[in-house]
Each structure stands twice: as C-alpha cells, then as structure tokens.
Amino acid sequence: MTSKNAPELRQFWHRDQIDAELSRELIDCWVEVSNAGGAVGFPFPPVTADEVGPAAERLFAGLHPDRSRLVLAMVDGVLAGWLNVRRDPHPLVAHWGTLHHVQSHPAFRGRGVGSALMDHARQIARADMALEQLHLAARSGMGLEHFYGGMGFEEIGRRPGVLRLAPGDDRDEILMVLTPL
C-alpha cells in the first residue's frame, strides 16, 4: 500500500463524536461485511441497515474514554474498516481489554486496513487506556486465527462447536490473547 492510500486512523470515545453521516457509513460497512460472510455479530446473512442500526447505536451509546473506544480506518475519505476496544470496569479484570467487531470493508480487503486497525488498537489500549493485554474471540473456519496470530495474538483455548451456523455446520470459538502490549 502506498502512503497516499494508507488508512487514516481515528478514534472516538463519546457518542457526540459520531455524526449521522459517520453512523450511516459504519452501519453500511457492517452490513457489507456481514453479508460477505464476516464474523462480526450477525451470523445469518443477509442483514439490513434496519437490523444493524440498533446494534450500532448500542455500541455508540457505550463509548467512554476509559471503557470503550471506536477505531476507524478511512481511505481517501471513505470508511474502510473499524473495530471496538472495550474494557470491563470490574477491578479484577480492568487491566485487560477485548477487541470486538474487527472488520474491513470488502472493497478494501488486501490493502492493509485490518493490520493498520489492529496496530492502532494495540497502541490505544496500551497508551490511552492503560491496558496490559487484549483478548478476542474468532470463529473457526475463516482463517482468522492466522491473521490474528500474525499480529502477535496467541490461541489460549477453544469452545468446540459452540457456534451453529447451520445444521451440520458447527464452528469453534477460538479464544486469543495479546500480551504484553
């Protein structure tokens, strides 16, 4: 990827930072990724903006500088991907965070958007949120464990067959961690 087309990475930590246009772009991206088979919270495509919109609003409402950050990748002014970094405020687990909804728009795949998002999320987790480790769950059968493994995440367990996508299509949930940040 040339520097001209490198993603511009932005983070948001309050609902008021998300305007109607950005909200629409994020929802549209989520719909496109879901309908392309992405494991991002809606396992049974096709989905519509009417279905994804309420989930996006819940995500926006939960944004908070200490507990939840939204990270966006823009390429030439277009939303190319996004993810959510969260921490549980309970003192026993407040030192680690979880990545949710990691996605790159199908039109931008293979251009380093996912890697740029993951690198930036790691920096935010460490420097801005004072986290010590990041966790994520990935669906087996998608090759995601290889992508995340290349980013330094290690598999720490599996929940065998916990995800039933269709009769006869049960998938493992792969639990991964990145530590230290």
Backbone as a chain_set.jsonl record, in Angstrom:
{"seq": "MTSKNAPELRQFWHRDQIDAELSRELIDCWVEVSNAGGAVGFPFPPVTADEVGPAAERLFAGLHPDRSRLVLAMVDGVLAGWLNVRRDPHPLVAHWGTLHHVQSHPAFRGRGVGSALMDHARQIARADMALEQLHLAARSGMGLEHFYGGMGFEEIGRRPGVLRLAPGDDRDEILMVLTPL", "coords": {"N": [[0.852, -1.167, 0.0], [0.633, 2.18, -0.854], [1.847, 5.247, 0.642], [0.135, 7.277, 0.057], [-2.343, 6.04, -0.104], [-2.591, 4.952, 2.38], [-4.343, 3.983, 5.325], [-6.156, 6.428, 7.171], [-6.271, 6.712, 10.546], [-8.619, 6.915, 13.107], [-9.952, 7.678, 16.331], [-12.724, 7.33, 18.545], [-14.526, 8.229, 21.45], [-16.859, 9.004, 22.592], [-20.387, 9.347, 22.3], [-21.33, 11.717, 21.152], [-19.411, 12.381, 19.295], [-19.932, 11.021, 17.006], [-21.376, 11.633, 14.071], [-24.386, 11.845, 12.011], [-23.764, 11.093, 9.357], [-21.354, 9.64, 9.612], [-22.268, 7.607, 11.263], [-24.095, 6.344, 9.514], [-22.273, 5.469, 7.528], [-20.736, 3.632, 9.012], [-22.672, 1.745, 9.742], [-23.438, 0.895, 7.167], [-21.009, -0.271, 6.328], [-20.827, -2.355, 8.196], [-23.052, -3.872, 7.458], [-22.275, -4.628, 4.836], [-19.923, -6.138, 5.384], [-20.975, -8.169, 7.024], [-22.803, -9.383, 5.243], [-21.048, -10.349, 3.415], [-20.123, -12.527, 4.635], [-18.648, -12.106, 6.914], [-17.546, -12.545, 10.296], [-18.93, -10.866, 12.411], [-20.857, -10.38, 14.341], [-23.412, -10.753, 13.315], [-24.6, -13.559, 12.42], [-26.171, -14.714, 10.415], [-26.537, -13.998, 7.37], [-28.677, -12.651, 4.784], [-28.284, -9.334, 6.172], [-29.779, -6.203, 7.112], [-29.639, -2.583, 7.118], [-31.568, -1.772, 8.9], [-31.557, -3.819, 10.764], [-28.917, -3.808, 11.713], [-28.534, -1.212, 12.597], [-29.656, -0.7, 15.318], [-27.792, -2.192, 16.869], [-25.447, -0.814, 16.309], [-26.101, 1.669, 17.427], [-26.233, 0.96, 20.16], [-23.548, 0.321, 20.559], [-22.385, 2.87, 20.078], [-23.581, 4.33, 22.162], [-22.327, 3.209, 24.345], [-19.751, 4.149, 24.305], [-16.828, 5.391, 25.877], [-14.175, 7.171, 27.395], [-12.488, 5.67, 29.151], [-13.446, 3.073, 28.982], [-14.439, 2.183, 26.454], [-13.575, 2.357, 23.137], [-13.937, 3.456, 19.811], [-12.473, 2.626, 16.799], [-11.588, 3.801, 13.705], [-10.799, 3.248, 10.262], [-9.977, 5.166, 7.584], [-9.898, 5.516, 4.084], [-8.912, 7.538, 1.607], [-10.974, 9.265, 2.401], [-13.119, 7.555, 2.756], [-14.89, 5.188, 4.698], [-13.1, 2.431, 5.554], [-12.823, 0.383, 7.317], [-13.266, -0.85, 10.71], [-13.126, -1.134, 14.329], [-13.79, -2.097, 17.756], [-12.566, -1.337, 20.934], [-12.741, -2.571, 24.127], [-13.045, -2.423, 27.72], [-13.715, -4.122, 30.723], [-15.051, -2.643, 33.586], [-14.76, -3.797, 36.092], [-12.667, -4.263, 38.894], [-11.092, -6.616, 39.068], [-10.579, -7.451, 36.47], [-9.91, -5.229, 35.031], [-7.482, -4.609, 33.894], [-7.205, -5.71, 31.414], [-8.348, -5.748, 28.005], [-10.872, -6.142, 25.409], [-11.193, -6.911, 21.987], [-13.654, -6.094, 19.636], [-15.841, -6.739, 16.875], [-14.026, -6.531, 14.689], [-13.306, -5.407, 11.536], [-12.968, -5.116, 7.982], [-13.983, -3.331, 5.169], [-15.29, -5.083, 2.376], [-14.475, -4.012, -0.131], [-11.998, -2.989, 0.399], [-10.275, -4.946, 1.151], [-7.212, -6.734, 1.599], [-5.517, -4.598, 1.501], [-4.159, -3.787, 3.718], [-5.707, -2.65, 5.694], [-6.951, -4.006, 7.876], [-4.684, -4.818, 9.354], [-3.559, -2.318, 9.971], [-5.608, -1.246, 11.567], [-5.531, -3.071, 13.729], [-2.908, -2.657, 14.727], [-3.122, 0.018, 15.523], [-5.165, -0.171, 17.426], [-3.851, -1.636, 19.365], [-1.915, 0.248, 20.205], [-3.61, 2.257, 21.265], [-4.861, 0.819, 23.302], [-2.707, 0.31, 25.009], [-1.391, 2.863, 25.448], [-3.428, 4.86, 25.782], [-5.544, 3.722, 27.21], [-4.36, 2.305, 29.188], [-4.124, -0.493, 29.302], [-3.059, -3.902, 29.76], [-3.202, -6.228, 28.351], [-4.802, -7.698, 25.487], [-7.772, -9.305, 24.462], [-9.564, -11.525, 22.283], [-12.226, -13.095, 20.457], [-12.566, -15.452, 17.937], [-14.13, -16.835, 15.038], [-13.863, -20.178, 14.037], [-12.729, -21.733, 10.974], [-12.543, -19.651, 9.238], [-10.049, -18.683, 8.834], [-9.148, -16.708, 10.456], [-7.646, -17.017, 12.788], [-5.061, -17.23, 11.857], [-4.538, -14.717, 10.747], [-4.8, -13.082, 13.087], [-2.866, -14.341, 14.643], [-0.571, -13.645, 13.223], [-0.445, -11.047, 13.99], [0.507, -11.176, 16.492], [-1.127, -12.314, 18.407], [-2.006, -15.041, 20.538], [-3.397, -18.296, 20.552], [-5.463, -19.273, 23.192], [-7.357, -21.015, 23.928], [-10.321, -22.965, 23.101], [-13.763, -23.08, 22.34], [-15.348, -25.719, 21.601], [-17.383, -26.336, 18.777], [-19.359, -24.477, 19.473], [-20.625, -22.515, 18.019], [-23.282, -22.53, 15.939], [-23.849, -22.418, 12.716], [-25.394, -23.45, 10.75], [-27.44, -26.392, 10.237], [-25.324, -29.073, 10.836], [-23.094, -27.492, 10.476], [-21.184, -26.618, 12.617], [-19.094, -24.506, 14.46], [-15.932, -23.796, 16.041], [-15.31, -21.524, 18.71], [-12.63, -19.497, 18.887], [-10.383, -18.564, 21.289], [-8.276, -15.871, 21.954], [-5.234, -14.132, 22.871], [-3.289, -11.174, 23.354], [-0.41, -10.399, 24.751], [2.566, -9.225, 26.256], [1.334, -5.864, 25.716]], "CA": [[0.0, 0.0, 0.0], [1.414, 3.401, -0.875], [1.493, 6.146, 1.74], [-1.015, 8.065, -0.391], [-3.556, 5.282, 0.161], [-2.551, 4.375, 3.718], [-5.53, 4.402, 6.076], [-6.132, 7.433, 8.232], [-6.876, 6.049, 11.697], [-9.246, 7.855, 14.038], [-10.646, 7.028, 17.433], [-13.856, 8.045, 19.131], [-14.808, 7.715, 22.79], [-18.107, 9.581, 23.093], [-21.474, 9.301, 21.316], [-21.455, 13.01, 20.475], [-18.41, 12.475, 18.232], [-20.407, 10.276, 15.84], [-22.481, 12.336, 13.422], [-25.305, 10.992, 11.25], [-23.089, 10.547, 8.174], [-20.42, 8.612, 10.053], [-23.101, 6.499, 11.724], [-24.584, 5.647, 8.317], [-21.146, 4.768, 6.901], [-20.37, 2.491, 9.834], [-23.744, 0.752, 9.583], [-23.309, 0.339, 5.811], [-19.837, -1.146, 6.332], [-21.189, -3.534, 8.988], [-23.955, -4.658, 6.606], [-21.48, -5.218, 3.745], [-19.04, -7.163, 5.929], [-21.832, -9.282, 7.448], [-23.369, -10.053, 4.072], [-19.949, -11.023, 2.718], [-19.756, -13.693, 5.444], [-17.804, -11.726, 8.043], [-17.96, -12.958, 11.643], [-18.923, -9.585, 13.123], [-22.014, -10.186, 15.208], [-24.661, -11.124, 12.647], [-24.151, -14.793, 11.784], [-27.064, -15.262, 9.408], [-26.855, -13.031, 6.326], [-28.365, -11.234, 4.695], [-28.792, -8.389, 7.158], [-30.078, -4.878, 6.568], [-29.324, -1.45, 7.994], [-32.577, -1.755, 9.973], [-31.138, -4.786, 11.783], [-27.606, -3.435, 12.233], [-28.623, 0.11, 13.222], [-29.764, -0.73, 16.779], [-26.532, -2.667, 17.449], [-24.505, 0.308, 16.208], [-26.489, 2.673, 18.431], [-25.793, 0.463, 21.474], [-22.1, 0.493, 20.59], [-22.115, 4.304, 20.228], [-24.014, 4.76, 23.496], [-21.396, 2.686, 25.335], [-18.411, 4.724, 24.184], [-16.364, 6.078, 27.083], [-12.708, 7.219, 27.287], [-11.815, 4.63, 29.932], [-14.029, 1.742, 28.826], [-14.804, 1.736, 25.108], [-13.125, 3.228, 22.048], [-14.224, 3.057, 18.44], [-11.332, 2.944, 15.948], [-11.978, 3.769, 12.298], [-9.792, 3.406, 9.217], [-10.514, 5.862, 6.415], [-9.02, 5.539, 2.922], [-9.396, 8.561, 0.682], [-12.223, 9.814, 2.92], [-14.165, 6.533, 2.797], [-14.711, 4.237, 5.78], [-12.564, 1.178, 5.025], [-12.903, -0.635, 8.348], [-13.363, -0.339, 12.075], [-13.184, -2.086, 15.433], [-14.134, -1.542, 19.063], [-11.736, -1.794, 22.048], [-13.506, -2.407, 25.373], [-12.577, -2.998, 28.973], [-14.695, -4.295, 31.789], [-14.575, -1.792, 34.679], [-14.571, -4.521, 37.347], [-11.242, -4.176, 39.224], [-10.368, -7.868, 38.863], [-10.23, -7.642, 35.064], [-9.776, -3.916, 34.388], [-6.171, -4.483, 33.263], [-7.231, -6.23, 30.059], [-9.456, -5.323, 27.157], [-11.341, -7.072, 24.386], [-11.484, -6.354, 20.666], [-14.952, -6.517, 19.109], [-16.302, -6.311, 15.547], [-12.903, -6.177, 13.812], [-13.77, -5.608, 10.168], [-12.574, -4.235, 6.88], [-14.973, -3.361, 4.091], [-14.823, -5.975, 1.296], [-13.828, -3.268, -1.211], [-10.662, -2.566, 0.824], [-9.53, -6.101, 1.648], [-5.905, -6.944, 0.988], [-4.802, -3.321, 1.393], [-3.531, -3.464, 4.99], [-6.625, -1.956, 6.589], [-7.087, -4.777, 9.106], [-3.43, -4.742, 10.107], [-3.432, -0.96, 10.496], [-6.557, -1.141, 12.681], [-5.035, -3.851, 14.858], [-1.749, -1.956, 15.291], [-3.591, 1.232, 16.195], [-5.895, -0.597, 18.621], [-2.832, -2.011, 20.36], [-1.361, 1.497, 20.74], [-4.644, 2.895, 22.084], [-5.044, 0.005, 24.503], [-1.553, 0.484, 25.884], [-1.071, 4.251, 25.801], [-4.574, 5.688, 26.166], [-6.449, 3.035, 28.131], [-3.501, 1.676, 30.203], [-4.387, -1.926, 29.36], [-1.871, -4.737, 29.726], [-3.397, -7.303, 27.383], [-6.022, -7.666, 24.688], [-8.379, -10.594, 24.161], [-10.588, -11.544, 21.238], [-12.785, -14.397, 20.089], [-12.686, -15.565, 16.484], [-14.845, -18.013, 14.544], [-13.025, -21.092, 13.261], [-13.151, -21.97, 9.597], [-12.462, -18.405, 8.464], [-8.641, -18.32, 8.714], [-8.878, -15.537, 11.286], [-6.594, -17.282, 13.762], [-3.779, -16.986, 11.192], [-4.389, -13.255, 10.686], [-4.524, -12.58, 14.426], [-1.571, -14.89, 15.043], [0.447, -12.804, 12.593], [-0.417, -9.769, 14.713], [1.069, -11.433, 17.811], [-2.085, -12.968, 19.295], [-1.831, -16.475, 20.734], [-4.602, -19.03, 20.932], [-5.417, -19.725, 24.583], [-8.407, -22.002, 24.147], [-11.413, -23.081, 22.133], [-15.061, -23.602, 22.766], [-15.642, -26.563, 20.439], [-18.723, -26.454, 18.223], [-20.313, -23.613, 20.172], [-21.301, -21.652, 17.047], [-24.014, -23.325, 14.948], [-24.214, -21.547, 11.603], [-26.444, -24.177, 10.016], [-27.374, -27.809, 10.615], [-24.104, -29.709, 10.36], [-22.006, -26.513, 10.352], [-20.822, -26.107, 13.933], [-17.738, -23.953, 14.451], [-15.318, -23.469, 17.321], [-14.962, -20.148, 19.041], [-11.208, -19.51, 19.222], [-10.054, -17.504, 22.236], [-6.898, -15.44, 21.69], [-4.748, -13.052, 23.723], [-2.068, -10.459, 23.017], [0.221, -9.892, 25.968], [2.236, -7.861, 26.659], [1.031, -4.923, 24.643]], "C": [[0.897, 1.228, 0.0], [0.97, 4.306, 0.256], [0.292, 7.01, 1.358], [-2.334, 7.367, -0.042], [-3.552, 4.599, 1.524], [-3.781, 4.853, 4.491], [-5.223, 5.506, 7.067], [-6.909, 6.806, 9.391], [-7.372, 7.088, 12.685], [-9.914, 7.069, 15.154], [-11.699, 7.958, 18.018], [-14.162, 7.412, 20.481], [-16.055, 8.321, 23.416], [-19.144, 9.611, 21.967], [-21.571, 10.588, 20.506], [-20.446, 13.195, 19.344], [-18.863, 11.797, 16.933], [-21.591, 11.008, 15.229], [-23.296, 11.361, 12.567], [-24.623, 10.351, 10.043], [-22.132, 9.423, 8.561], [-21.174, 7.38, 10.556], [-23.603, 5.675, 10.538], [-23.469, 4.861, 7.645], [-20.756, 3.517, 7.685], [-21.407, 1.378, 9.7], [-23.653, 0.097, 8.203], [-22.129, -0.633, 5.715], [-20.169, -2.45, 7.046], [-22.109, -4.459, 8.184], [-23.15, -5.365, 5.509], [-20.598, -6.349, 4.248], [-19.857, -8.386, 6.349], [-22.333, -10.077, 6.252], [-22.311, -10.729, 3.198], [-19.449, -12.225, 3.516], [-18.875, -13.385, 6.629], [-18.409, -12.119, 9.381], [-17.93, -11.743, 12.561], [-20.222, -9.321, 13.877], [-23.354, -10.543, 14.608], [-24.383, -12.385, 11.824], [-25.003, -15.292, 10.626], [-27.428, -14.208, 8.364], [-28.001, -13.533, 5.47], [-28.962, -10.437, 5.862], [-29.007, -7.051, 6.466], [-29.65, -3.811, 7.568], [-30.327, -1.36, 9.138], [-32.222, -2.719, 11.098], [-29.834, -4.344, 12.469], [-27.671, -2.111, 13.001], [-28.745, 0.089, 14.737], [-28.485, -1.229, 17.467], [-25.48, -1.561, 17.407], [-24.832, 1.378, 17.251], [-26.093, 2.24, 19.833], [-24.284, 0.624, 21.625], [-21.748, 1.965, 20.826], [-22.454, 4.784, 21.636], [-23.043, 4.301, 24.579], [-19.996, 3.265, 25.259], [-18.075, 5.536, 25.438], [-14.834, 6.069, 27.049], [-11.98, 6.093, 28.014], [-12.27, 3.222, 29.592], [-14.292, 1.286, 27.401], [-14.397, 2.781, 24.076], [-13.504, 2.606, 20.715], [-13.048, 3.527, 17.589], [-11.752, 2.751, 14.5], [-10.766, 3.932, 11.406], [-10.484, 4.025, 8.008], [-9.461, 5.814, 5.302], [-9.642, 6.5, 1.926], [-10.779, 9.076, 1.088], [-13.37, 8.83, 3.039], [-13.858, 5.575, 3.952], [-14.31, 2.877, 5.206], [-12.617, 0.051, 6.044], [-12.973, -0.008, 9.722], [-13.327, -1.488, 13.074], [-13.519, -1.334, 16.713], [-13.213, -2.184, 20.107], [-12.517, -1.513, 23.318], [-12.761, -2.993, 26.558], [-13.745, -3.108, 29.918], [-14.203, -3.47, 32.974], [-14.358, -2.521, 36.003], [-13.073, -4.591, 37.666], [-10.446, -5.471, 39.006], [-9.878, -8.045, 37.431], [-10.001, -6.331, 34.319], [-8.436, -3.72, 33.691], [-6.139, -5.056, 31.838], [-8.478, -5.766, 29.311], [-9.783, -6.381, 26.132], [-11.584, -6.313, 23.087], [-12.786, -6.96, 20.168], [-15.139, -5.977, 17.692], [-15.166, -5.872, 14.621], [-13.342, -6.453, 12.37], [-13.145, -4.622, 9.195], [-13.616, -4.428, 5.781], [-14.442, -4.235, 2.962], [-14.101, -5.244, 0.163], [-12.389, -2.875, -0.874], [-9.813, -3.732, 1.331], [-8.209, -6.245, 0.884], [-5.08, -5.686, 0.859], [-4.211, -2.873, 2.725], [-4.422, -2.761, 5.991], [-6.751, -2.684, 7.919], [-5.846, -4.697, 9.968], [-3.24, -3.36, 10.721], [-4.375, -0.748, 11.681], [-6.035, -1.866, 13.919], [-3.836, -3.178, 15.519], [-2.183, -0.73, 16.087], [-4.365, 0.886, 17.475], [-4.925, -0.98, 19.732], [-2.233, -0.764, 21.007], [-2.349, 2.192, 21.673], [-4.813, 2.146, 23.397], [-3.926, 0.258, 25.504], [-1.425, 1.92, 26.369], [-2.256, 5.04, 26.355], [-5.46, 5.043, 27.224], [-5.703, 2.292, 29.245], [-3.818, 0.193, 30.401], [-3.066, -2.687, 29.253], [-1.979, -5.873, 28.725], [-4.727, -7.109, 26.663], [-6.467, -9.096, 24.405], [-9.314, -10.426, 22.968], [-11.066, -12.965, 21.055], [-12.99, -14.389, 18.581], [-13.417, -16.853, 16.137], [-13.897, -18.886, 13.74], [-13.58, -21.228, 11.844], [-13.07, -20.745, 8.708], [-11.004, -17.99, 8.208], [-8.244, -17.146, 9.6], [-7.767, -15.768, 12.292], [-5.209, -17.049, 13.161], [-3.511, -15.482, 11.092], [-4.014, -12.718, 12.06], [-3.195, -13.107, 14.967], [-0.418, -14.08, 14.464], [0.574, -11.438, 13.244], [0.104, -9.955, 16.136], [0.12, -12.089, 18.806], [-1.78, -14.461, 19.368], [-3.161, -17.102, 21.1], [-4.441, -19.531, 22.361], [-6.521, -20.734, 24.895], [-9.435, -21.978, 23.03], [-12.66, -23.529, 22.86], [-15.574, -24.404, 21.573], [-17.123, -26.567, 20.058], [-19.762, -25.539, 18.827], [-21.125, -22.729, 19.207], [-21.965, -22.521, 15.98], [-24.511, -22.381, 13.865], [-25.337, -22.139, 10.767], [-26.393, -25.621, 10.49], [-26.134, -28.464, 9.995], [-22.929, -28.774, 10.188], [-21.771, -25.848, 11.704], [-19.368, -25.664, 13.888], [-17.249, -23.738, 15.879], [-15.237, -21.955, 17.479], [-13.526, -20.207, 19.552], [-10.919, -18.309, 20.111], [-8.575, -17.173, 22.089], [-6.549, -14.274, 22.608], [-3.469, -12.461, 23.13], [-1.535, -9.879, 24.316], [1.713, -10.154, 25.885], [1.925, -7.002, 25.448], [2.283, -4.13, 24.316]], "O": [[1.838, 1.299, 0.791], [-0.137, 4.166, 0.776], [-0.478, 7.427, 2.223], [-3.323, 8.026, 0.277], [-4.41, 3.76, 1.8], [-4.212, 5.994, 4.33], [-4.176, 5.517, 7.713], [-8.066, 6.416, 9.232], [-6.652, 8.016, 13.054], [-10.38, 5.947, 14.954], [-11.578, 9.183, 17.988], [-14.068, 6.195, 20.635], [-16.29, 8.176, 24.615], [-18.804, 9.874, 20.814], [-21.861, 10.552, 19.311], [-20.617, 14.087, 18.513], [-18.244, 11.982, 15.885], [-22.684, 11.01, 15.796], [-22.931, 10.194, 12.423], [-24.878, 9.186, 9.739], [-22.103, 8.376, 7.914], [-20.765, 6.247, 10.302], [-23.539, 4.446, 10.561], [-23.675, 3.719, 7.234], [-20.478, 2.471, 7.099], [-21.054, 0.206, 9.561], [-23.779, -1.122, 8.086], [-22.24, -1.69, 5.095], [-19.832, -3.529, 6.558], [-21.961, -5.68, 8.227], [-23.326, -6.562, 5.283], [-20.525, -7.405, 3.619], [-19.468, -9.518, 6.058], [-22.289, -11.307, 6.255], [-22.629, -11.567, 2.354], [-18.472, -12.869, 3.131], [-18.396, -14.303, 7.295], [-19.622, -12.039, 9.578], [-17.028, -11.599, 13.385], [-20.636, -8.172, 14.03], [-24.346, -10.628, 15.332], [-23.978, -12.294, 10.666], [-24.592, -16.212, 9.919], [-28.49, -13.592, 8.446], [-28.266, -14.735, 5.44], [-29.981, -10.806, 6.445], [-28.485, -6.804, 5.379], [-29.339, -4.111, 8.721], [-29.976, -0.919, 10.232], [-32.548, -2.467, 12.258], [-29.687, -4.499, 13.682], [-26.927, -1.922, 13.963], [-27.996, 0.803, 15.404], [-28.133, -0.735, 18.538], [-24.714, -1.39, 18.355], [-23.93, 1.928, 17.883], [-25.655, 3.073, 20.627], [-23.798, 1.014, 22.687], [-20.911, 2.275, 21.673], [-21.702, 5.555, 22.231], [-22.945, 4.94, 25.627], [-19.137, 2.91, 26.066], [-18.911, 6.259, 25.979], [-14.246, 5.045, 26.703], [-10.953, 5.614, 27.533], [-11.556, 2.262, 29.881], [-14.36, 0.081, 27.162], [-14.821, 3.935, 24.136], [-13.404, 1.395, 20.521], [-12.668, 4.696, 17.649], [-12.213, 1.678, 14.112], [-9.826, 4.653, 11.737], [-11.452, 3.477, 7.48], [-8.277, 6.043, 5.551], [-10.764, 6.294, 1.462], [-11.645, 9.295, 0.241], [-14.484, 9.221, 3.387], [-12.705, 5.197, 4.16], [-15.074, 2.251, 4.471], [-12.472, -1.116, 5.681], [-12.77, 1.195, 9.889], [-13.478, -2.654, 12.712], [-13.53, -0.104, 16.749], [-13.087, -3.407, 20.168], [-12.914, -0.376, 23.574], [-11.963, -3.921, 26.426], [-14.654, -2.277, 29.907], [-13.033, -3.586, 33.341], [-13.826, -1.934, 36.946], [-12.283, -4.946, 36.791], [-9.237, -5.413, 38.781], [-8.872, -8.715, 37.2], [-9.908, -6.331, 33.092], [-8.272, -2.745, 32.957], [-5.142, -4.898, 31.135], [-9.507, -5.443, 29.904], [-9.078, -7.381, 25.996], [-12.117, -5.203, 23.096], [-13.003, -8.169, 20.259], [-14.656, -4.895, 17.358], [-15.336, -4.93, 13.846], [-13.701, -7.578, 12.024], [-12.841, -3.477, 9.53], [-14.062, -5.543, 5.509], [-13.263, -4.143, 2.619], [-13.196, -5.813, -0.446], [-11.637, -2.47, -1.761], [-8.737, -3.512, 1.886], [-8.11, -5.924, -0.3], [-4.05, -5.688, 0.183], [-3.806, -1.719, 2.865], [-3.944, -2.317, 7.035], [-6.67, -2.06, 8.977], [-5.942, -4.526, 11.183], [-2.807, -3.244, 11.868], [-3.991, -0.143, 12.682], [-6.092, -1.333, 15.027], [-3.755, -3.134, 16.746], [-1.68, -0.473, 17.18], [-4.231, 1.573, 18.488], [-5.159, -0.679, 20.903], [-2.061, -0.723, 22.225], [-1.97, 2.662, 22.745], [-4.897, 2.751, 24.466], [-4.173, 0.404, 26.701], [-1.359, 2.164, 27.574], [-2.095, 5.809, 27.302], [-6.061, 5.739, 28.042], [-6.327, 1.72, 30.139], [-3.786, -0.314, 31.522], [-2.082, -2.174, 28.72], [-0.965, -6.422, 28.295], [-5.64, -6.452, 27.161], [-5.649, -9.978, 24.144], [-9.79, -9.327, 22.683], [-10.394, -13.919, 21.449], [-13.525, -13.432, 18.022], [-13.327, -17.843, 16.863], [-13.199, -18.391, 12.854], [-14.729, -20.887, 11.564], [-13.482, -20.789, 7.549], [-10.753, -17.052, 7.451], [-7.124, -16.646, 9.502], [-7.025, -14.844, 12.624], [-4.276, -16.705, 13.886], [-2.39, -15.03, 11.324], [-3.033, -11.988, 12.198], [-2.483, -12.392, 15.672], [0.59, -13.855, 15.134], [1.581, -10.751, 13.072], [0.14, -8.997, 16.909], [0.518, -12.389, 19.931], [-1.35, -15.068, 18.386], [-3.952, -16.531, 21.852], [-3.426, -20.134, 22.708], [-6.6, -21.246, 26.013], [-9.427, -21.114, 22.152], [-12.609, -24.254, 23.854], [-16.162, -23.845, 20.648], [-17.996, -26.773, 20.901], [-20.956, -25.811, 18.701], [-22.203, -22.253, 19.565], [-21.275, -23.179, 15.201], [-25.471, -21.637, 14.067], [-26.126, -21.416, 10.157], [-25.399, -26.036, 11.087], [-25.931, -28.409, 8.782], [-21.854, -29.219, 9.786], [-22.108, -24.683, 11.911], [-18.514, -26.364, 13.343], [-18.038, -23.527, 16.799], [-15.113, -21.215, 16.503], [-13.241, -20.889, 20.536], [-11.181, -17.169, 19.728], [-7.724, -18.062, 22.096], [-7.42, -13.533, 23.063], [-2.68, -13.158, 22.492], [-2.137, -8.98, 24.903], [2.099, -11.246, 25.466], [2.216, -7.369, 24.31], [2.258, -3.272, 23.434]]}, "num_chains": 1, "name": "protein.A"}
